[in-house]
Amino acid sequence: MGSAVVRQVSHTSVEDATSGFRAVNREAARRMIVFNEYTYTLETIIQAGHRKLSIASIPIRVNNVTRPSRLFRSIPAYLRQSLITIVRIYVIYRPFHFFGTIAMFLLTAGIFLGARFLYFVSQGDGGGHIQSLILMAVLLGMGFQTLLVAFIADLFAANRKMLEEIRFRQSED
C-alpha cells in the first residue's frame, strides 16, 4: 500500500519503494539532493519521478526475517515516518498543488457557509445563524492566507529549482 502511494506521488512504476537497493548513474546521482535524515529510499524515487529521470524496477528476492530491524522500531513507527517523508517531499516539489488544495477546501467551505447564511436571511431567519457568518469569515480569511502561502511556496520552489540547476552545472566543471 505504501509503494502505491509513492507511485502515485512520484508518477513512477516502482513496485517496491522501500527496498534500499539502488543503482543510480552519475548524472542522476548529481541531481539528487536528499533532505531527509531518516531514509533516502522514498525521497530518491519521488525526486527522480519529478525530475523525469528514468527508473527501472527489478524485483528482488527477500530473505526471511532473522532479527528485528535496526532501522525502525515498529511498522506503525515506520509508516508514520514514511508518511512525514512523503508529505514533506510532496510539499517541496508540488507546493502550489498542496497548499492550493487546502486553500480551495477552506474557500469552498466559507462560500458554502456564506450562501447558507444568505439563504436563512432571505427566509427571515438570519439572526439565529450569526455563527455561520463568523465561521464563513474565518474560513475565507484562512483560505485566502493559505492561497497566498501557495504562491509564496511556489516561488520558493522555482528558486530551489534554479539553485539546483546552478549546483548541477557547477559540479560539471
Contacts in CASP RR format, 6 or more apart in sequence:
PFRMAT RR
TARGET T0000
AUTHOR 0000-0000-0000
METHOD contacts of the structure
MODEL  1
MGSAVVRQVSHTSVEDATSGFRAVNREAARRMIVFNEYTYTLETIIQAGH
RKLSIASIPIRVNNVTRPSRLFRSIPAYLRQSLITIVRIYVIYRPFHFFG
TIAMFLLTAGIFLGARFLYFVSQGDGGGHIQSLILMAVLLGMGFQTLLVA
FIADLFAANRKMLEEIRFRQSED
2 17 0 8 1.000
2 18 0 8 1.000
2 79 0 8 1.000
2 82 0 8 1.000
3 14 0 8 1.000
3 15 0 8 1.000
3 16 0 8 1.000
3 17 0 8 1.000
3 18 0 8 1.000
5 86 0 8 1.000
6 12 0 8 1.000
6 14 0 8 1.000
6 17 0 8 1.000
6 42 0 8 1.000
6 45 0 8 1.000
6 46 0 8 1.000
6 86 0 8 1.000
7 13 0 8 1.000
7 14 0 8 1.000
7 17 0 8 1.000
9 46 0 8 1.000
9 86 0 8 1.000
9 89 0 8 1.000
9 90 0 8 1.000
10 45 0 8 1.000
10 46 0 8 1.000
10 48 0 8 1.000
10 49 0 8 1.000
10 50 0 8 1.000
11 49 0 8 1.000
11 50 0 8 1.000
12 45 0 8 1.000
12 48 0 8 1.000
12 49 0 8 1.000
12 55 0 8 1.000
13 55 0 8 1.000
13 57 0 8 1.000
14 45 0 8 1.000
14 55 0 8 1.000
14 57 0 8 1.000
15 57 0 8 1.000
15 59 0 8 1.000
16 57 0 8 1.000
16 59 0 8 1.000
16 60 0 8 1.000
17 41 0 8 1.000
17 42 0 8 1.000
17 45 0 8 1.000
18 41 0 8 1.000
18 42 0 8 1.000
18 82 0 8 1.000
19 41 0 8 1.000
19 60 0 8 1.000
20 41 0 8 1.000
21 60 0 8 1.000
22 41 0 8 1.000
22 44 0 8 1.000
24 32 0 8 1.000
24 44 0 8 1.000
28 48 0 8 1.000
28 53 0 8 1.000
30 168 0 8 1.000
30 171 0 8 1.000
31 47 0 8 1.000
31 51 0 8 1.000
31 53 0 8 1.000
31 164 0 8 1.000
31 168 0 8 1.000
32 44 0 8 1.000
32 47 0 8 1.000
32 48 0 8 1.000
33 47 0 8 1.000
33 164 0 8 1.000
34 40 0 8 1.000
34 43 0 8 1.000
34 44 0 8 1.000
35 43 0 8 1.000
35 88 0 8 1.000
35 89 0 8 1.000
35 92 0 8 1.000
36 42 0 8 1.000
36 43 0 8 1.000
36 85 0 8 1.000
36 88 0 8 1.000
36 89 0 8 1.000
38 81 0 8 1.000
38 85 0 8 1.000
39 71 0 8 1.000
39 81 0 8 1.000
39 82 0 8 1.000
39 85 0 8 1.000
42 82 0 8 1.000
42 85 0 8 1.000
42 86 0 8 1.000
42 89 0 8 1.000
43 85 0 8 1.000
43 89 0 8 1.000
45 55 0 8 1.000
46 86 0 8 1.000
46 89 0 8 1.000
46 90 0 8 1.000
46 93 0 8 1.000
47 53 0 8 1.000
47 89 0 8 1.000
47 93 0 8 1.000
48 55 0 8 1.000
49 55 0 8 1.000
50 93 0 8 1.000
50 94 0 8 1.000
71 78 0 8 1.000
72 78 0 8 1.000
72 81 0 8 1.000
90 98 0 8 1.000
91 98 0 8 1.000
91 99 0 8 1.000
91 153 0 8 1.000
92 157 0 8 1.000
92 160 0 8 1.000
93 157 0 8 1.000
95 150 0 8 1.000
95 153 0 8 1.000
95 154 0 8 1.000
95 156 0 8 1.000
95 157 0 8 1.000
96 150 0 8 1.000
96 151 0 8 1.000
96 153 0 8 1.000
96 154 0 8 1.000
96 157 0 8 1.000
98 150 0 8 1.000
98 153 0 8 1.000
99 146 0 8 1.000
99 147 0 8 1.000
99 149 0 8 1.000
99 150 0 8 1.000
99 153 0 8 1.000
100 146 0 8 1.000
100 147 0 8 1.000
100 150 0 8 1.000
102 143 0 8 1.000
102 146 0 8 1.000
103 143 0 8 1.000
103 144 0 8 1.000
103 146 0 8 1.000
103 147 0 8 1.000
103 149 0 8 1.000
103 150 0 8 1.000
106 139 0 8 1.000
106 140 0 8 1.000
106 141 0 8 1.000
106 142 0 8 1.000
106 143 0 8 1.000
106 146 0 8 1.000
107 139 0 8 1.000
107 140 0 8 1.000
107 143 0 8 1.000
107 144 0 8 1.000
107 147 0 8 1.000
109 139 0 8 1.000
110 135 0 8 1.000
110 136 0 8 1.000
110 139 0 8 1.000
110 140 0 8 1.000
111 136 0 8 1.000
111 140 0 8 1.000
113 132 0 8 1.000
113 133 0 8 1.000
113 135 0 8 1.000
113 136 0 8 1.000
113 139 0 8 1.000
114 132 0 8 1.000
114 133 0 8 1.000
114 136 0 8 1.000
116 129 0 8 1.000
116 132 0 8 1.000
117 126 0 8 1.000
117 129 0 8 1.000
117 132 0 8 1.000
117 133 0 8 1.000
117 136 0 8 1.000
120 126 0 8 1.000
120 127 0 8 1.000
120 128 0 8 1.000
120 129 0 8 1.000
120 132 0 8 1.000
121 127 0 8 1.000
121 129 0 8 1.000
END
